[in-house]
Amino acid sequence: MSMVSVKMWASLFFVLCMLVIPGQARIWDVREFGAQGDRKGNDTPAIQKAIDACSTDGGGRVYVPAGDYHCGGLQLRSHVSLYLESGATLWVSPKKEEYSNGNRFLYAEGQTHVTIEGRGVIHGTGREDLGRKKEDSRPRPEFRVGILRFIRCENVMIKDITVRYSDSWTFDLEFCEKVYITGVSILNNYYRVNADGIDPVSCKNVHISNCYIIAGDDCIVCKSRENAPCEDIVITNCTMSSNATAVKIGTESRSDFRNIHMSNCVIRDSTVGIGMYIKDGAIAERISFSNCTIETIRKPELVRESLMNSTYPIFVDIEKRDPESRVGWIRDLTFADISIISDNGILIQGMSESNIENLVLRNITQRVDRPFDYSQRRKHVGGRTRTTEDRRRTEFAQRESYVTLANINGVTVDHLQVWVPEHVFKPFPRAALSLHNVDGADLSHIKRMSGGYGKEAPVVVLESCRNGFLSSCRISPEREVFLSVRGTETQRISMAGNDWSQVSTAVQLGPDVKKSEVRGYRE
């Protein structure tokens, strides 16, 4: 018997064993239901028949062998695993008449134990640029196909597949629980609007790990709808690039966000690295981002001016979407062990009527790699908004600082370093840290390493702050001013344990600050 025959009989024996051994899931090969895999005919009916037969029999694996399958909308069922073999590609149809459940290629509602896995590819329809580059005024198509929409499903697993060129949200998960997404590559057009990566909407117990995502819109974005919080979300070991926001909470925020934690991620070439946009009255609490690197957009000259002037490695904002919207709230928010490369700085701002509570920034390092003029800088709106505080679009966004914090109760900043080369510092001498209307700030180990110096560029600015404490800071001899204190509402600012022995003027008080409100420095 030839070696080829041996291999053929061994493969047949394996398949037969899978069919008859008790406790093993049965395999349903789509070719046995008429799928051709030659991209000439429509394989939708055959694949759907295999899914339905698998579900009717109690579940198992629907096997898609290597080949090219033209498909319209498919409806997945409980206890069915759709397995895409290496070399298998599902080519998504752009034709509206081939979809019965809206504009999503894979659809499930109210199902449980649904799996999509394998080393195959789902190839979408959004390959061309749309709406992101300068002077791109082409109208958006009326029908745009996203890859997946699961509604009220439980025990969902998406594993190891590759998705290319989704034309709308790639994975749209609404009101789902126990979702596991791992080892997935989403490779959308970086310049195509609405091509999100993964959107958990009012979901619970979601784990996203080991994914690689390129998106023309947000890479991973948590949203919430009325009376349905988004909570218990873990994002780890992912690499992302976004023309919008790489990891985002909001803007759709009609219910609360709780227990959301991102760690060990790499963010590259993104307009906003990490963003929180609370516009519809949500409470966002117990949220952390740790052990990450963030690089903002590398070619801002190619994108629309509105994006170029709203670039942030980290951006957090509370506002009312409409005059009638409820006011939201953010509390217990932590950023730790984050390394940044950007020409723009961090902006975290509450509202005058809703201050952020308990913000922690620990071990944050930023290297400023090129000059950027803040004169046209705006806050990143991130969605449709008729804001009721228009001044906040620019008020803090244009402050000359690399970390700007405003309208906050309770701030800890520990070990912040900002490295600014001379060719950047000379045209734009900026502070490392500025606080505005902050009550209760504990600041320590703040450092700016820059190629210039001068009274116009203190390292730290406190404006109208109360109950602040500054410690463990050291000034190099060439720096003239370390701390500038301004604002008529300044109260109870204290300093201790700082090494200012090599400078003549460590602290500069504005004319509207009472000397009695600032303690612990020499004049």
N, C-alpha and C positions, 0 to 999 in steps of 0.2 A: 504494500500500500504506500502511495506517495505521501510526502510530507504535507502537500496541499490537502489531500483527502483526510489525513489525520486531524489537521487543524479544523476542517469543515465539520467532521463528526464530533470533535470536542466542543465546538461552538453550539452545535445542535443539542448535544447532551446537556450543556449548561442551561440552555433555554428551556428544555423539557423539565429539568429539575426545578427551575423557578416556577413552572406551571403546576407542579404536582406536590412539591414538598409542603406539608402543613406548616402554617405560620408564615410562609413567604408570600409577599404581595404578588399578585398576578401581573403580567406584562401585556399591554395592549399595543401592538405595533400599528402605527397609522397606515402603513403601506397595505396591511391586510384589510383595511377599510376603504382602499381605493386611492390613497394619496400617491401622487406620482413623483413629487420632489424634483421636477424639471423646470419649474418656474414658467411653464407654458400654460397650464390650466389652473383652475381655481381649486386649491386643496382644502378650502374651508369646510365643505360638507363632510369630507372624509375624516378630518381631524376632530370635528365636533362629534361625529358618530362614535369615534373611539373614546372620547371623553365621556359621552353619555352612557356607553356600554360599560365602561369601567365603573362609573358611579352606580349604575343599576346593579352591578354585581357585588357592590359593597366596597369598592375602592381598589386601588392599586396604582400601577405606573403606566402612563400613556407614553410610549416610546417613539421619539422622532429620530430616525436614523439620519446619517449624513445625506445631504441633498438640499435643494433650493425649493422652498414651498411658498407659493403665492397664497396669501390668506387675508380674509376680511375679519370681522369681529368674531371672537371665540368666547364662549361662556364656560367658566370653570366650575367644578362641582366639589362637594365635600369628599374628603378622603381620596382625592385624586392628585397624583404627582405627575406634572407635565415635565418629561425629561428630554432635553435637547442634547443629542449626542454631539461630540466634537465633529465639526464639519457640517452640521445642520444649521441652516439659516431660514428663519421665518421672515419672508418679505411682506411688510405691512402694506395693505392696499390703501390707496388714497381715495377710493371711490365711496362716497357717502352711502350709496345703496347697498353696500356690503356690510353695513353695521346696523344692528337692531337695538343696541344699548348705548346710544349716544356716540361719542367720538373716542372711545377707548378700544384698543385692540383686544386686550384680555379683560374680562369683566366677571365679577362675582359679587353676589349680595346675599348676606345671611348664611354663608357657608362656613364650614369648619375643617381644619386640617387640610388646607390647600397648599400645595407646594409647586414651585417652578424651579428647576435645577438643571445642571449639566453644563458642559463646556461649549454649547452652541450659541448662536447669535440671533437676536431679534433686530431686524434692520428697518428703521422707521422712514418717514417721508420728509423730514425736515432738514435736508442737507444744505440748502442755500442760505446765505445771509438774509436776515430780516430784522429791520428796526433798531439795530444797535450801532452801526457805523454812521459817521457823519454824512449828512446829505442823503441818507437812505430813507426816502419818503414813499416807498412802495406800500400799497394797501395790504393789510393782513388778509390772508385767504379766509373765506367764510367757513370752511370745514378743515380743521387741523386735528390730526390723530395723535393722541397720547398713547402710551403703551399699556397702561394698566389702571383700572379703577376697581378697588375692593371696598365694599360698603358693609359695615356691621359683620365683618368676618372675624373668626377667632382661630388661633393657632395657624398662622400664616408663615411659610418659609420661602424665601427667594435666595437661591444659592448658586454662586459660581458663573452665572450666565453673563453675557455681554450684550448691551443694548447700544445701538448706534442711531443717532439722528432722530430722536423723538421730536415730534412737531408741537407738542404741548407737554403738560406735566408727564414725566416718565412713569413714576410710581405714585399714584394718587390713592392714599389709604384713608378712608373716612370712617370714624367711629369703630375702628378695629381694635382688638386686644390680642396680646401675645403674638407680636410680629417679630420675626428674626430675618434680617437681611445681612448676608455675609458673602464676601468674596466676589461681589458684583462689580462689573465695570459699566459705567454709563458714559458714553462718549458722544455727546451732542455737539451741535455747531455752537462754538463759543460766541458767535455774533448773531444768534437767532433768539429773539425775544420770546418769552413764555416757555422756553424749553427747560423747565425745572428738572431737578434730579429726583429727589425723594421728598414727598409731602405728607407727613403724618398729620391728619386733620382730626382733632378731638380723639386721639388714640391713647391707649394705655398699654404699658409694658412693651415698649418697642426697643429692640436692640439692633443697632446698625454698626457693623464692624468690617474692617479689612476691605473697604470699597475704594474704588478710584472713579472720581466723578468730574467730568468737564461739562459745564452747563452755560447756555446763553442767558439763563436767568439764575435763580437761586439753586444751590446744590442740594442742601438739606434744609427744609423750612417747616417748622412746627406752627400749625394754625389751630384756632379753636372757634367753635360755633356755639350758638346760644345753648346754655345749660348742659354743656358737654366739655369738661376740661380736657386738656392735653397734658398727660402726666406720666411720670416714671419712664423717661426716655434716656437711653444710653447711646452715645456716639463715640466710637473709639477706633484708633488705628486706620483712619481714612486719609486719603490724599485728594484734594479738591481744587478746582479752578473755576471761577465764576465771573461772568460779566456783570453780575449784580452783587448778591451777598452770598458768601460761601456757606455759612451756617447762620440761620436766621430764626428768630422767634417773632411771630406776627407777619404781616400787619393785621391779618384777620385775627381778632383777639376779643371775641364776644364772651368767652368764658376763660377760666383761669389756666395758668401754666404752673406746674409744680414738679419738683424733683427731675430736673433736666440737667444732664451732666455730659460734657464732652471732654475727651482726653486723648493725648497721644496722636494728634492729627497734624497734618501738613497742609497749609493753605497757600496756594501759589496764584499769582497773577489775577487777583480779585479786586473788584472795585471796593467792596467792603468785605473784610475778613470775617468778623463776627458782628452780627447786628441784632438788636432788639427794638421792636417798633410796637409799642402798646398804644393803640388808637381807639379801641372800642370798649374800654372799661374793664379789662381783665386785671386780675392780680397775678403777677409773676413772682414766684418766690422759690427759694432753695434751688438756685441755679448756679452751676459752676463750669468754668472753662479752664483747663489746666494742661501743662506740658505740651504746648503747641508752638509751631512756627507760623508766622503770617507774613506773606509778601503781597503788597498791593499791586494794582494793575501796572504792567510793564510798558504798554504802549498807549498811554492815555490820549495821545494825539489822534488816534484812529477812531475813537468813540465819540458819541454825542457830547456836546459841551456840558449838558446837565449831569452826565456821569463823571466827566473829567473834574468838575468842580464840586463833587460830593464823594470824594474818595476818603475812606477811613479804614485803618487796620481794625479798630474796634469802635462801634457806634451804638449808643443806647439812648432811647428817647421815649418820653411819654407825651402824648398830645391827644386832643380830641379830633377824630376824623371829621366830624360835622358839628355844628353848634349844638345839636341835640344829643350828641354822643355822651355816654358816661365817662367819667374821669378814671383812668386806670391807676395802677400802683405797682411799684417794683420794690422788693425787699430781699435781703439776704442773698446778695449777688457777689460772686467771687471770680477773679481772674488771677491765676497763679502760674509762675514758671512759663512765661510766654516770651518768645523772641521775635522781633518785628524788623522787617526791612521795608521802609516806606518813605516817600517824600511828604506825606501828610501825617497828622497826629491823631490821637485818640480823642473822641468827644463822648462824654457821658453826661446827660442832662435830664433832670426831672422837670416838672412844671412848677410854677410859683404856687399853685394850689395843690400839688401832689409831689412832694419831695421824695426822691429815692431814699430808702432806708437801709443802712448797714451794707455799704459797699467796701469790698476788700480788693486791693491790687498789691500783689506780692511777687517779687522777683520778675519784674518786667524790664526787658532790655529792648531799646529801639536803636537801630542804626539808620540815620537819615542819609539816603544815597544820592539825592539830587535836589536842587532848589525848586520850590513851588510857591507861587504867589497866592496868599490867602484872600486877596482883595475881592475876588468874585466867588469865594467859597460859600457853599450853602450846606445846610444839613441834608442828609440823605433821606428823602421823604419815603421812598420804598413802597409806594402804593397811592391809590387815590385818596386825596385829603383836601378838605377845606379847613385848614387849621384856624383855630381861634386865637392863637398867639403868633401872629405873623412875624414879629420881631425876632422870635427864636429861630427863624430860618437862617439868620445870619449873626445874631447877637453874640453867641459863644463860638460859632463855627469860625469866625474870623479873628478870634483872639490869638495873639502871637505866642503860642504855646504848643508843645508836643503832646501833653496830656492835659486836657481841659475838663474839669469837673464842676457842675453847676446844679444848684437846687437839690442839695443832698443833706440828709441828717445821718451822721455817723459814717466816717470815712477812715479807712486804714490804708496808707500807702507805705510799703516797706520794701526797701531795695529796688528803687527805680533808677535805671541808668539810661541816659540818652547820649548817643555819640553823634556829633555833628562835624563834618569836615569843614575846613576853612572856606572852600568855595561855595558852601551852602550858608554858613553862618554870617559871612560878611554882607550879602545882600538881604538876608532875613534873620537878624539876630533874635532868637526866640527863647523863651523860658522852657525849662524841662517840664514844669508842673505849674498849673494855675487853678486856683479854687475860687468859686464865686457863689456867694450865698450858701455857704456850707456851715453847718452847726455840728461841732464835735469831730475834729480831724486829728488823727494821730499819724504824724509824718516822721519817717526815719530813713536814714541811708539814701538820701536823694542826691544824685550826681548828674552833672552835665559835663561831658568832655567835648569842648568845642575849640574851633580854630580862631576864635576872636574873643573879645571881652569888651565890657563897657557898662556904664550905669543903665543904659537903655535896655539891657538884657539880663535881668536878674535870673537866678536859677529857679526860684520859687516865687509865685505871686499869690497873695491872699487878698481877696477883695470882698469886703462886707462879710467876713467870716466871724464865727463866734466859737469860743471854747476849743481853740486849736492848740496842739502841742507839737513842737518840732524838736527832734533829738537825733544824736548820732550822725551829724552831718559835718563834713570837713570841706574847707575851701582851699583851692590852690592859690598860691600867691598872686597870680596874674588876674584873678577875678576881683572886681571892685565891689560888687553888691551880690550877696547871696539871696536875701529875702526882701521882697517889696510888699509892704502892708498898706492897703488902700481901702477907702470906703467909709462912709459915715456910720455904718452899722457894725463896724469892727468892735468886738468885745472879747476880753479875756484870752489873749494870745500869749502863750508861754513857751519858753525855750530852755533846754538844759542838756548838758553833755555834748555840746558841739565844739569842734576845734576850729576856732576863728582867730587863732593867734597871729596869723601871718597877713592879715588884712586890716586896713584902717576903718573901713565901713562895711560891716557885715549885714546890717539891717537898715533899710531905708523906709521911713514912714511918710505917707502922703500927708498933705496939709490938712486933710479932713479927719485924721486919726488922732485920738487923744493918746498922749504918751503913757498915761496911766493904764491903758488897756493892753499894752505890750510889755511883757516882763522877760527878764533873763538874758539881756544882751547889753553890750557896752556901747555907748554913743561915740 
